[in-house]
Amino acid sequence: MIEEAALSLEHSQTRKSDAQREHEQTCARVASRFGERWLRIYAWRKLRSDPIFPAAFELLANSTQPLVDVGCGVGLLAFYLRERNFRPPISGFDCDRRKIERASAAAKGRYCDLDFREQDVCDPIGPRGNVVLFDLLHYLSPNEQSRLLERLAAQLAPGGLLMIRDCPRERGARFWLTQLAERFAQVTTWNVKGPLHFPTREQIFATFAPEKFAGTLRPLWGRTPFNNHLFVFRRHAAEAVLARAGHSDNL
Ligand SMILES: C[S@@+](CC[C@H](N)C(=O)[O-])C[C@H]1O[C@@H](n2cnc3c(N)ncnc32)[C@H](O)[C@@H]1O
């Protein structure tokens, strides 16, 4: 009995270290795609230290729907997913031309079905599919945030996923440290300048009525001192919506 438990523990540790090795090799491959040394170092550090990339992979790995990356930056998520054999088309949108140019250059001749476009995400977004918004919302005003979420939620297919990674506004050291770090990053890096509007959890959930979406929220700060959380909303299948409507009619 004890031997079996030890063997199963060893087996699960081996599986875990295989997954970790695959993740690290993926991070190194993605980083090597960029032309500039500083960007290779940034990409490698960001991919290795931020738990959002493997978390997104876990959630999307079995989906065949296209992916829309809203506020895609230099395309790290798209490259990470491709390197882990995620096949569906990916469209990335960002208003920063410098980032879109770098993402497009890194993708050229290496990956299929990746499309990076310079666009303000407050304007309508054409492609449909699963949607991610990682570290984007707080750059938009509260009205822009709710309009964007409403538009994206309305476009989501039955069974489709919308993931938001952001830092909800709330009391506590983690929130204040995130805000401080973001302000510092605005001064010292190429992040968008302007006021920051961190939404509350309630503001994010407000767009996703439980009759239409299953929503979950979990902390996703890894080893950082920040208040990053992952919100995941999945649109119910059409039958589930009808069943719920029927159920509430009968109440
Ligand atoms: C902190 S970066 C996150 C990049 C990427 N999602 C990631 O996790 O690596 C936020 C991105 O949102 C973009 N952004 C901010 N406001 C935007 C807007 N109104 N339209 C399009 N992109 C926007 C910025 O240019 C920036 O690339």
The ligand as a Tripos MOL2 file, in Angstrom:
@<TRIPOS>MOLECULE
LIG
   27    29     1     0     0
SMALL
NO_CHARGES

@<TRIPOS>ATOM
      1 C1         -0.1430   45.5880  -20.0320 C.3       1 LIG1
      2 S1         -0.2890   45.3860  -21.7480 S.3       1 LIG1
      3 C2         -0.8350   43.6910  -21.8510 C.3       1 LIG1
      4 C3         -0.4350   43.0540  -23.1440 C.3       1 LIG1
      5 C4         -0.8370   41.5930  -23.3100 C.3       1 LIG1
      6 N1         -2.2670   41.3930  -23.1160 N.3       1 LIG1
      7 C5         -0.0440   40.7150  -22.3650 C.2       1 LIG1
      8 O1         -0.6260   40.2190  -21.3870 O.co2     1 LIG1
      9 O2          1.1510   40.5150  -22.6050 O.co2     1 LIG1
     10 C6         -1.8070   46.2540  -22.1450 C.3       1 LIG1
     11 C7         -2.0040   46.4110  -23.6360 C.3       1 LIG1
     12 O3         -3.2730   47.0080  -23.8890 O.3       1 LIG1
     13 C8         -3.1150   47.8920  -24.9770 C.3       1 LIG1
     14 N2         -4.2140   48.8780  -24.9530 N.ar      1 LIG1
     15 C9         -4.5340   49.7680  -23.9920 C.ar      1 LIG1
     16 N3         -5.6130   50.4900  -24.3470 N.ar      1 LIG1
     17 C10        -6.0020   50.0240  -25.5610 C.ar      1 LIG1
     18 C11        -7.0580   50.3620  -26.4700 C.ar      1 LIG1
     19 N4         -7.9450   51.3280  -26.1890 N.pl3     1 LIG1
     20 N5         -7.1410   49.6870  -27.6400 N.ar      1 LIG1
     21 C12        -6.2380   48.7250  -27.9530 C.ar      1 LIG1
     22 N6         -5.2350   48.3480  -27.1330 N.ar      1 LIG1
     23 C13        -5.1090   48.9880  -25.9570 C.ar      1 LIG1
     24 C14        -1.7440   48.5170  -24.7660 C.3       1 LIG1
     25 O4         -1.2160   49.0880  -25.9480 O.3       1 LIG1
     26 C15        -0.9560   47.3330  -24.2510 C.3       1 LIG1
     27 O5         -0.2970   46.6470  -25.2860 O.3       1 LIG1
@<TRIPOS>BOND
     1     1     2 1
     2     2     3 1
     3     2    10 1
     4     3     4 1
     5     4     5 1
     6     5     6 1
     7     5     7 1
     8     7     8 2
     9     7     9 1
    10    10    11 1
    11    11    12 1
    12    11    26 1
    13    12    13 1
    14    13    14 1
    15    13    24 1
    16    14    15 ar
    17    14    23 ar
    18    15    16 ar
    19    16    17 ar
    20    17    18 ar
    21    17    23 ar
    22    18    19 1
    23    18    20 ar
    24    20    21 ar
    25    21    22 ar
    26    22    23 ar
    27    24    25 1
    28    24    26 1
    29    26    27 1
@<TRIPOS>SUBSTRUCTURE
     1 LIG1         1 GROUP 0 **** ****
